[in-house]
């Protein structure tokens, strides 16, 4: 699962589409690696890469509940993952 169903971002985070696109890209990248580990290994790598990024994006909602999130939080969330594998 990717997007809202996979990562449960709050509407206050405004990050559902970003998470969906990044998640799909990371999943495709990991599944495309020919390391002999198969899909189980790819799913484990996917979770390892995505979990910190998702946490940063979910945290925006807590900050946004009382107003706009800080620019620092937004930058951390936007730049919280490398897509080059």
Order of alpha helices (4+ residues) and beta strands (2+ residues): alpha-alpha-alpha-alpha
